[in-house]
Amino acid sequence: MIALRNLSYNKFRTFLSITGIAFAVISIILLGSIGNGLMATGEKTLERSSMQMWLTGKTYDLQSQFSGGSEGKISNAHNIGNELLKNSNIKWATPVLTEILYAYKEGAEPKAIFGVGLEGTGGDFVSITQGRGLTDDSFYNNGLYSGARKGEILIDGRAAILLDVNIGDILYIGKTLTEARKQKFTIVGFTNSLSSFTSGSMIVFYLSELQEITGNHYYDSVNLVMIRLKDPSKASEVQRQLESKFPEYAVSTNLNLLKKIVKQNSPMLAGAFSIVVLAVIMGALLVVNTMLLSLNERKNEIGILKVMGFSRWSIFKKVGFEGFLICIIGGIIGVLFSLPLSNMLNMLVYRAAGFDGLVIIDNTFLYVGIGTAAVIGLLTSFLAVMRINRMNTAELLRAV
């Protein structure tokens, strides 16, 4: 009760200290929850793809793979796909090209959009929600790129809204606006099967046609080759075989791919971690500052208590418990606020990027948050005890 009374004496200072601790706890919980959500989302995305292995260039990251970057391209992709199918453990393999393109219907404003090239959309890999899929890719023609060009595409629901189009509509698409004016493609179907791989709107092309309009046909280049195994339990064995056969490329299982993505994005994660550490330090400093100011204001009281024979523990309970109480209150508020904030953040991420459930709060993060607040409280209380011990009773009484 005494501690609560003293905290209410300077309400603004107490409010700032509690807010600092609450902000630190919220930062810890949300950062951990975002990391947890990213891993869970990545695992679900890879599981839904039904792929067990991925052949990529040596240097790549999530952005370059799914935003049309030129890093780590695979050359001679069609032949590599055929070579992979000779492995008795591989059931299915398909090269994939991703590029950012300009697309628009006649009379509309061009939009930057995410393009994916596949050899076809048969089977359960790409499900068609409306219309029909892409049949066999005939333009490749044994590397000559001189076969029949069909000019057919699929779009996802986001692209349909962005471009205001439907099945049967014609889109002008190209790597540049000048090229787009000369290249027409007809929408033959809708699919959302690949939408989880990117936050942007998507158009699905025949692989060879996307290669030709983006200049990747010169070396038969793609970003990656997706591989499905007959027996997923043999992934490690197949990985070793492919690493020996294709030493110039990186062969990854789903787990390897997630680890590489996390490693590649480590600077961003380190920056977020630094912000959390800074929030914890600032919160602790606010509490320490509150405690030191409170002790300085109560020198006379502490001196009188010492002369009256009160033990150090008794004095500490009267004047040093404030810091611990501030941290516990701030920790509880931080935990309570983190729950609605995580829901709000999930809603904003979904509206902005299309990813649902990216922030997943686990009880462990709540315990870590409240535990951090308790540790800060204990440390500030210890500093208060040290400060009380160093106070000279005679000097304190001289000021009475």
NUSETOR-386188 format. One record per residue (C-alpha): x, y, z negated; residue number from 0. Coordinates in steps of 0.25 Angstrom, whole numbers. Example, Ala and Ser with C-alpha at 12.3 -4.5 7.8 and 13.67 -1.06 7.14 Angstrom:
# residues 2
{px:49 | py:-18 | pz:-31 | pos:0} $
{px:55 | py:-4 | pz:-29 | pos:1} $
This chain:
# residues 400
{px:0 | py:0 | pz:0 | pos:0} $
{px:11 | py:9 | pz:-3 | pos:1} $
{px:18 | py:6 | pz:10 | pos:2} $
{px:5 | py:9 | pz:18 | pos:3} $
{px:3 | py:22 | pz:10 | pos:4} $
{px:17 | py:27 | pz:14 | pos:5} $
{px:15 | py:23 | pz:28 | pos:6} $
{px:2 | py:31 | pz:29 | pos:7} $
{px:10 | py:43 | pz:23 | pos:8} $
{px:16 | py:46 | pz:37 | pos:9} $
{px:6 | py:40 | pz:46 | pos:10} $
{px:13 | py:45 | pz:59 | pos:11} $
{px:27 | py:39 | pz:56 | pos:12} $
{px:20 | py:26 | pz:52 | pos:13} $
{px:12 | py:26 | pz:65 | pos:14} $
{px:25 | py:27 | pz:73 | pos:15} $
{px:32 | py:16 | pz:66 | pos:16} $
{px:20 | py:6 | pz:67 | pos:17} $
{px:18 | py:10 | pz:82 | pos:18} $
{px:33 | py:7 | pz:84 | pos:19} $
{px:33 | py:-7 | pz:78 | pos:20} $
{px:19 | py:-10 | pz:85 | pos:21} $
{px:25 | py:-6 | pz:98 | pos:22} $
{px:38 | py:-15 | pz:96 | pos:23} $
{px:29 | py:-26 | pz:93 | pos:24} $
{px:20 | py:-24 | pz:105 | pos:25} $
{px:32 | py:-23 | pz:114 | pos:26} $
{px:37 | py:-37 | pz:108 | pos:27} $
{px:24 | py:-44 | pz:110 | pos:28} $
{px:21 | py:-38 | pz:124 | pos:29} $
{px:35 | py:-41 | pz:129 | pos:30} $
{px:35 | py:-55 | pz:124 | pos:31} $
{px:21 | py:-57 | pz:130 | pos:32} $
{px:24 | py:-51 | pz:144 | pos:33} $
{px:36 | py:-61 | pz:144 | pos:34} $
{px:27 | py:-72 | pz:140 | pos:35} $
{px:17 | py:-68 | pz:150 | pos:36} $
{px:27 | py:-67 | pz:161 | pos:37} $
{px:33 | py:-81 | pz:159 | pos:38} $
{px:19 | py:-87 | pz:158 | pos:39} $
{px:14 | py:-80 | pz:170 | pos:40} $
{px:26 | py:-84 | pz:178 | pos:41} $
{px:24 | py:-99 | pz:174 | pos:42} $
{px:10 | py:-99 | pz:177 | pos:43} $
{px:13 | py:-92 | pz:191 | pos:44} $
{px:23 | py:-103 | pz:194 | pos:45} $
{px:14 | py:-114 | pz:189 | pos:46} $
{px:3 | py:-109 | pz:198 | pos:47} $
{px:12 | py:-109 | pz:210 | pos:48} $
{px:14 | py:-124 | pz:208 | pos:49} $
{px:28 | py:-122 | pz:212 | pos:50} $
{px:40 | py:-129 | pz:204 | pos:51} $
{px:52 | py:-123 | pz:211 | pos:52} $
{px:56 | py:-110 | pz:218 | pos:53} $
{px:68 | py:-108 | pz:228 | pos:54} $
{px:72 | py:-93 | pz:228 | pos:55} $
{px:84 | py:-85 | pz:231 | pos:56} $
{px:95 | py:-84 | pz:221 | pos:57} $
{px:92 | py:-69 | pz:217 | pos:58} $
{px:77 | py:-66 | pz:215 | pos:59} $
{px:67 | py:-61 | pz:205 | pos:60} $
{px:52 | py:-61 | pz:203 | pos:61} $
{px:51 | py:-47 | pz:210 | pos:62} $
{px:59 | py:-52 | pz:222 | pos:63} $
{px:52 | py:-65 | pz:224 | pos:64} $
{px:38 | py:-59 | pz:223 | pos:65} $
{px:40 | py:-45 | pz:228 | pos:66} $
{px:47 | py:-47 | pz:241 | pos:67} $
{px:61 | py:-45 | pz:237 | pos:68} $
{px:72 | py:-49 | pz:246 | pos:69} $
{px:81 | py:-56 | pz:235 | pos:70} $
{px:84 | py:-70 | pz:235 | pos:71} $
{px:77 | py:-74 | pz:249 | pos:72} $
{px:78 | py:-88 | pz:254 | pos:73} $
{px:82 | py:-90 | pz:268 | pos:74} $
{px:78 | py:-101 | pz:278 | pos:75} $
{px:66 | py:-103 | pz:269 | pos:76} $
{px:58 | py:-112 | pz:278 | pos:77} $
{px:69 | py:-122 | pz:280 | pos:78} $
{px:72 | py:-122 | pz:265 | pos:79} $
{px:57 | py:-125 | pz:262 | pos:80} $
{px:58 | py:-137 | pz:272 | pos:81} $
{px:71 | py:-142 | pz:265 | pos:82} $
{px:64 | py:-141 | pz:251 | pos:83} $
{px:53 | py:-150 | pz:256 | pos:84} $
{px:63 | py:-161 | pz:259 | pos:85} $
{px:65 | py:-162 | pz:244 | pos:86} $
{px:57 | py:-174 | pz:239 | pos:87} $
{px:53 | py:-167 | pz:226 | pos:88} $
{px:47 | py:-154 | pz:233 | pos:89} $
{px:33 | py:-155 | pz:237 | pos:90} $
{px:31 | py:-141 | pz:243 | pos:91} $
{px:40 | py:-129 | pz:246 | pos:92} $
{px:37 | py:-115 | pz:252 | pos:93} $
{px:45 | py:-103 | pz:255 | pos:94} $
{px:39 | py:-90 | pz:250 | pos:95} $
{px:42 | py:-76 | pz:255 | pos:96} $
{px:37 | py:-63 | pz:247 | pos:97} $
{px:38 | py:-49 | pz:253 | pos:98} $
{px:31 | py:-35 | pz:250 | pos:99} $
{px:24 | py:-31 | pz:262 | pos:100} $
{px:15 | py:-20 | pz:267 | pos:101} $
{px:0 | py:-24 | pz:270 | pos:102} $
{px:-12 | py:-16 | pz:274 | pos:103} $
{px:-25 | py:-18 | pz:282 | pos:104} $
{px:-27 | py:-8 | pz:294 | pos:105} $
{px:-30 | py:6 | pz:289 | pos:106} $
{px:-26 | py:3 | pz:275 | pos:107} $
{px:-14 | py:8 | pz:267 | pos:108} $
{px:-2 | py:-2 | pz:267 | pos:109} $
{px:1 | py:-10 | pz:254 | pos:110} $
{px:13 | py:-17 | pz:249 | pos:111} $
{px:10 | py:-31 | pz:246 | pos:112} $
{px:16 | py:-44 | pz:242 | pos:113} $
{px:18 | py:-54 | pz:253 | pos:114} $
{px:20 | py:-69 | pz:252 | pos:115} $
{px:24 | py:-78 | pz:263 | pos:116} $
{px:21 | py:-93 | pz:263 | pos:117} $
{px:21 | py:-104 | pz:273 | pos:118} $
{px:7 | py:-107 | pz:271 | pos:119} $
{px:-4 | py:-107 | pz:260 | pos:120} $
{px:-9 | py:-122 | pz:261 | pos:121} $
{px:-10 | py:-130 | pz:248 | pos:122} $
{px:-12 | py:-126 | pz:234 | pos:123} $
{px:-1 | py:-116 | pz:234 | pos:124} $
{px:-9 | py:-104 | pz:239 | pos:125} $
{px:-24 | py:-106 | pz:237 | pos:126} $
{px:-33 | py:-98 | pz:246 | pos:127} $
{px:-45 | py:-90 | pz:239 | pos:128} $
{px:-51 | py:-86 | pz:252 | pos:129} $
{px:-49 | py:-88 | pz:267 | pos:130} $
{px:-38 | py:-97 | pz:271 | pos:131} $
{px:-23 | py:-99 | pz:269 | pos:132} $
{px:-11 | py:-98 | pz:277 | pos:133} $
{px:-8 | py:-111 | pz:286 | pos:134} $
{px:5 | py:-115 | pz:291 | pos:135} $
{px:16 | py:-104 | pz:294 | pos:136} $
{px:18 | py:-105 | pz:309 | pos:137} $
{px:26 | py:-93 | pz:311 | pos:138} $
{px:39 | py:-98 | pz:306 | pos:139} $
{px:41 | py:-108 | pz:318 | pos:140} $
{px:54 | py:-115 | pz:313 | pos:141} $
{px:61 | py:-102 | pz:309 | pos:142} $
{px:58 | py:-94 | pz:322 | pos:143} $
{px:46 | py:-86 | pz:317 | pos:144} $
{px:39 | py:-87 | pz:330 | pos:145} $
{px:27 | py:-96 | pz:327 | pos:146} $
{px:12 | py:-91 | pz:326 | pos:147} $
{px:11 | py:-80 | pz:317 | pos:148} $
{px:-3 | py:-81 | pz:310 | pos:149} $
{px:-3 | py:-67 | pz:303 | pos:150} $
{px:-12 | py:-73 | pz:292 | pos:151} $
{px:-10 | py:-69 | pz:277 | pos:152} $
{px:-17 | py:-72 | pz:263 | pos:153} $
{px:-19 | py:-61 | pz:253 | pos:154} $
{px:-22 | py:-61 | pz:238 | pos:155} $
{px:-33 | py:-54 | pz:231 | pos:156} $
{px:-24 | py:-42 | pz:227 | pos:157} $
{px:-20 | py:-40 | pz:241 | pos:158} $
{px:-34 | py:-41 | pz:246 | pos:159} $
{px:-38 | py:-29 | pz:236 | pos:160} $
{px:-25 | py:-21 | pz:239 | pos:161} $
{px:-27 | py:-22 | pz:254 | pos:162} $
{px:-42 | py:-22 | pz:254 | pos:163} $
{px:-42 | py:-34 | pz:264 | pos:164} $
{px:-50 | py:-48 | pz:266 | pos:165} $
{px:-48 | py:-60 | pz:273 | pos:166} $
{px:-47 | py:-58 | pz:288 | pos:167} $
{px:-42 | py:-44 | pz:287 | pos:168} $
{px:-29 | py:-40 | pz:294 | pos:169} $
{px:-17 | py:-34 | pz:286 | pos:170} $
{px:-5 | py:-27 | pz:292 | pos:171} $
{px:8 | py:-32 | pz:284 | pos:172} $
{px:23 | py:-29 | pz:285 | pos:173} $
{px:35 | py:-27 | pz:277 | pos:174} $
{px:34 | py:-12 | pz:281 | pos:175} $
{px:23 | py:-4 | pz:285 | pos:176} $
{px:28 | py:-3 | pz:300 | pos:177} $
{px:28 | py:-18 | pz:301 | pos:178} $
{px:15 | py:-20 | pz:294 | pos:179} $
{px:8 | py:-12 | pz:305 | pos:180} $
{px:12 | py:-23 | pz:315 | pos:181} $
{px:9 | py:-35 | pz:307 | pos:182} $
{px:-6 | py:-40 | pz:305 | pos:183} $
{px:-10 | py:-51 | pz:295 | pos:184} $
{px:-24 | py:-57 | pz:293 | pos:185} $
{px:-29 | py:-61 | pz:279 | pos:186} $
{px:-34 | py:-75 | pz:280 | pos:187} $
{px:-35 | py:-78 | pz:265 | pos:188} $
{px:-34 | py:-74 | pz:250 | pos:189} $
{px:-25 | py:-81 | pz:240 | pos:190} $
{px:-21 | py:-77 | pz:226 | pos:191} $
{px:-12 | py:-90 | pz:224 | pos:192} $
{px:1 | py:-82 | pz:225 | pos:193} $
{px:-3 | py:-69 | pz:218 | pos:194} $
{px:3 | py:-73 | pz:204 | pos:195} $
{px:17 | py:-72 | pz:210 | pos:196} $
{px:15 | py:-57 | pz:212 | pos:197} $
{px:8 | py:-45 | pz:206 | pos:198} $
{px:5 | py:-39 | pz:220 | pos:199} $
{px:-5 | py:-42 | pz:231 | pos:200} $
{px:-1 | py:-53 | pz:240 | pos:201} $
{px:-1 | py:-57 | pz:255 | pos:202} $
{px:2 | py:-71 | pz:259 | pos:203} $
{px:9 | py:-73 | pz:272 | pos:204} $
{px:14 | py:-85 | pz:281 | pos:205} $
{px:29 | py:-86 | pz:276 | pos:206} $
{px:35 | py:-84 | pz:290 | pos:207} $
{px:26 | py:-72 | pz:294 | pos:208} $
{px:30 | py:-65 | pz:281 | pos:209} $
{px:44 | py:-68 | pz:284 | pos:210} $
{px:43 | py:-62 | pz:298 | pos:211} $
{px:36 | py:-49 | pz:294 | pos:212} $
{px:46 | py:-47 | pz:282 | pos:213} $
{px:59 | py:-51 | pz:289 | pos:214} $
{px:61 | py:-64 | pz:281 | pos:215} $
{px:60 | py:-72 | pz:294 | pos:216} $
{px:75 | py:-69 | pz:298 | pos:217} $
{px:80 | py:-79 | pz:287 | pos:218} $
{px:67 | py:-86 | pz:284 | pos:219} $
{px:68 | py:-79 | pz:270 | pos:220} $
{px:58 | py:-81 | pz:258 | pos:221} $
{px:59 | py:-78 | pz:244 | pos:222} $
{px:57 | py:-91 | pz:238 | pos:223} $
{px:53 | py:-106 | pz:241 | pos:224} $
{px:42 | py:-112 | pz:231 | pos:225} $
{px:43 | py:-127 | pz:229 | pos:226} $
{px:33 | py:-137 | pz:223 | pos:227} $
{px:38 | py:-150 | pz:218 | pos:228} $
{px:32 | py:-164 | pz:219 | pos:229} $
{px:36 | py:-166 | pz:204 | pos:230} $
{px:38 | py:-153 | pz:196 | pos:231} $
{px:45 | py:-161 | pz:186 | pos:232} $
{px:57 | py:-162 | pz:196 | pos:233} $
{px:59 | py:-147 | pz:197 | pos:234} $
{px:73 | py:-147 | pz:190 | pos:235} $
{px:78 | py:-158 | pz:199 | pos:236} $
{px:72 | py:-151 | pz:212 | pos:237} $
{px:78 | py:-138 | pz:207 | pos:238} $
{px:92 | py:-145 | pz:207 | pos:239} $
{px:91 | py:-151 | pz:220 | pos:240} $
{px:86 | py:-138 | pz:227 | pos:241} $
{px:97 | py:-130 | pz:220 | pos:242} $
{px:107 | py:-139 | pz:226 | pos:243} $
{px:101 | py:-138 | pz:240 | pos:244} $
{px:98 | py:-123 | pz:240 | pos:245} $
{px:110 | py:-117 | pz:231 | pos:246} $
{px:107 | py:-103 | pz:238 | pos:247} $
{px:93 | py:-102 | pz:231 | pos:248} $
{px:88 | py:-103 | pz:217 | pos:249} $
{px:79 | py:-115 | pz:214 | pos:250} $
{px:69 | py:-112 | pz:202 | pos:251} $
{px:59 | py:-120 | pz:195 | pos:252} $
{px:47 | py:-112 | pz:189 | pos:253} $
{px:54 | py:-110 | pz:176 | pos:254} $
{px:67 | py:-106 | pz:183 | pos:255} $
{px:60 | py:-96 | pz:191 | pos:256} $
{px:53 | py:-90 | pz:178 | pos:257} $
{px:67 | py:-89 | pz:171 | pos:258} $
{px:73 | py:-82 | pz:183 | pos:259} $
{px:62 | py:-72 | pz:184 | pos:260} $
{px:64 | py:-69 | pz:170 | pos:261} $
{px:79 | py:-68 | pz:171 | pos:262} $
{px:77 | py:-59 | pz:184 | pos:263} $
{px:68 | py:-50 | pz:176 | pos:264} $
{px:77 | py:-49 | pz:164 | pos:265} $
{px:80 | py:-34 | pz:165 | pos:266} $
{px:65 | py:-31 | pz:164 | pos:267} $
{px:63 | py:-40 | pz:153 | pos:268} $
{px:76 | py:-35 | pz:146 | pos:269} $
{px:70 | py:-21 | pz:147 | pos:270} $
{px:57 | py:-25 | pz:141 | pos:271} $
{px:64 | py:-32 | pz:130 | pos:272} $
{px:72 | py:-19 | pz:127 | pos:273} $
{px:59 | py:-11 | pz:126 | pos:274} $
{px:54 | py:-20 | pz:116 | pos:275} $
{px:67 | py:-20 | pz:108 | pos:276} $
{px:67 | py:-5 | pz:109 | pos:277} $
{px:52 | py:-5 | pz:104 | pos:278} $
{px:56 | py:-13 | pz:92 | pos:279} $
{px:68 | py:-4 | pz:88 | pos:280} $
{px:60 | py:8 | pz:89 | pos:281} $
{px:49 | py:2 | pz:81 | pos:282} $
{px:59 | py:-2 | pz:70 | pos:283} $
{px:65 | py:12 | pz:70 | pos:284} $
{px:52 | py:18 | pz:68 | pos:285} $
{px:49 | py:10 | pz:56 | pos:286} $
{px:63 | py:12 | pz:51 | pos:287} $
{px:62 | py:27 | pz:53 | pos:288} $
{px:48 | py:27 | pz:45 | pos:289} $
{px:54 | py:19 | pz:34 | pos:290} $
{px:66 | py:28 | pz:32 | pos:291} $
{px:58 | py:41 | pz:33 | pos:292} $
{px:48 | py:35 | pz:22 | pos:293} $
{px:60 | py:31 | pz:13 | pos:294} $
{px:66 | py:45 | pz:15 | pos:295} $
{px:52 | py:51 | pz:11 | pos:296} $
{px:51 | py:43 | pz:-1 | pos:297} $
{px:65 | py:44 | pz:-8 | pos:298} $
{px:59 | py:50 | pz:-20 | pos:299} $
{px:50 | py:39 | pz:-22 | pos:300} $
{px:60 | py:28 | pz:-20 | pos:301} $
{px:70 | py:35 | pz:-30 | pos:302} $
{px:59 | py:35 | pz:-41 | pos:303} $
{px:56 | py:21 | pz:-38 | pos:304} $
{px:70 | py:17 | pz:-40 | pos:305} $
{px:71 | py:25 | pz:-53 | pos:306} $
{px:59 | py:18 | pz:-58 | pos:307} $
{px:65 | py:4 | pz:-56 | pos:308} $
{px:58 | py:-1 | pz:-44 | pos:309} $
{px:65 | py:-12 | pz:-37 | pos:310} $
{px:70 | py:-11 | pz:-23 | pos:311} $
{px:60 | py:-21 | pz:-18 | pos:312} $
{px:49 | py:-13 | pz:-25 | pos:313} $
{px:54 | py:0 | pz:-19 | pos:314} $
{px:55 | py:-7 | pz:-5 | pos:315} $
{px:41 | py:-12 | pz:-6 | pos:316} $
{px:36 | py:2 | pz:-9 | pos:317} $
{px:44 | py:10 | pz:2 | pos:318} $
{px:50 | py:0 | pz:11 | pos:319} $
{px:38 | py:-9 | pz:15 | pos:320} $
{px:33 | py:2 | pz:24 | pos:321} $
{px:42 | py:-2 | pz:36 | pos:322} $
{px:38 | py:-16 | pz:35 | pos:323} $
{px:23 | py:-12 | pz:35 | pos:324} $
{px:25 | py:-3 | pz:47 | pos:325} $
{px:31 | py:-14 | pz:55 | pos:326} $
{px:20 | py:-25 | pz:51 | pos:327} $
{px:9 | py:-15 | pz:55 | pos:328} $
{px:16 | py:-11 | pz:68 | pos:329} $
{px:18 | py:-26 | pz:71 | pos:330} $
{px:4 | py:-30 | pz:68 | pos:331} $
{px:-1 | py:-18 | pz:77 | pos:332} $
{px:9 | py:-22 | pz:88 | pos:333} $
{px:3 | py:-36 | pz:88 | pos:334} $
{px:-11 | py:-32 | pz:88 | pos:335} $
{px:-9 | py:-21 | pz:100 | pos:336} $
{px:0 | py:-31 | pz:108 | pos:337} $
{px:-13 | py:-40 | pz:111 | pos:338} $
{px:-21 | py:-30 | pz:118 | pos:339} $
{px:-9 | py:-23 | pz:124 | pos:340} $
{px:-6 | py:-37 | pz:130 | pos:341} $
{px:-20 | py:-38 | pz:136 | pos:342} $
{px:-19 | py:-24 | pz:141 | pos:343} $
{px:-5 | py:-27 | pz:148 | pos:344} $
{px:-10 | py:-39 | pz:154 | pos:345} $
{px:-22 | py:-32 | pz:160 | pos:346} $
{px:-12 | py:-21 | pz:166 | pos:347} $
{px:-3 | py:-31 | pz:171 | pos:348} $
{px:-14 | py:-39 | pz:178 | pos:349} $
{px:-20 | py:-26 | pz:184 | pos:350} $
{px:-6 | py:-21 | pz:189 | pos:351} $
{px:1 | py:-34 | pz:193 | pos:352} $
{px:-10 | py:-45 | pz:193 | pos:353} $
{px:-3 | py:-54 | pz:183 | pos:354} $
{px:-13 | py:-59 | pz:172 | pos:355} $
{px:-8 | py:-62 | pz:158 | pos:356} $
{px:6 | py:-57 | pz:159 | pos:357} $
{px:6 | py:-53 | pz:144 | pos:358} $
{px:4 | py:-66 | pz:135 | pos:359} $
{px:5 | py:-63 | pz:120 | pos:360} $
{px:10 | py:-75 | pz:112 | pos:361} $
{px:9 | py:-76 | pz:97 | pos:362} $
{px:24 | py:-77 | pz:97 | pos:363} $
{px:26 | py:-63 | pz:102 | pos:364} $
{px:16 | py:-58 | pz:91 | pos:365} $
{px:24 | py:-64 | pz:80 | pos:366} $
{px:37 | py:-58 | pz:86 | pos:367} $
{px:31 | py:-45 | pz:87 | pos:368} $
{px:26 | py:-45 | pz:72 | pos:369} $
{px:39 | py:-51 | pz:68 | pos:370} $
{px:47 | py:-40 | pz:74 | pos:371} $
{px:38 | py:-30 | pz:67 | pos:372} $
{px:41 | py:-37 | pz:54 | pos:373} $
{px:56 | py:-38 | pz:56 | pos:374} $
{px:56 | py:-23 | pz:59 | pos:375} $
{px:48 | py:-21 | pz:46 | pos:376} $
{px:58 | py:-29 | pz:38 | pos:377} $
{px:70 | py:-22 | pz:44 | pos:378} $
{px:64 | py:-8 | pz:41 | pos:379} $
{px:61 | py:-13 | pz:27 | pos:380} $
{px:75 | py:-18 | pz:25 | pos:381} $
{px:80 | py:-4 | pz:30 | pos:382} $
{px:71 | py:2 | pz:19 | pos:383} $
{px:76 | py:-6 | pz:8 | pos:384} $
{px:91 | py:-2 | pz:12 | pos:385} $
{px:87 | py:12 | pz:13 | pos:386} $
{px:80 | py:11 | pz:-1 | pos:387} $
{px:93 | py:4 | pz:-7 | pos:388} $
{px:102 | py:15 | pz:-2 | pos:389} $
{px:93 | py:26 | pz:-8 | pos:390} $
{px:100 | py:33 | pz:-20 | pos:391} $
{px:91 | py:34 | pz:-32 | pos:392} $
{px:98 | py:46 | pz:-38 | pos:393} $
{px:97 | py:54 | pz:-25 | pos:394} $
{px:82 | py:50 | pz:-23 | pos:395} $
{px:79 | py:55 | pz:-37 | pos:396} $
{px:87 | py:67 | pz:-35 | pos:397} $
{px:77 | py:71 | pz:-24 | pos:398} $
{px:64 | py:69 | pz:-33 | pos:399} $
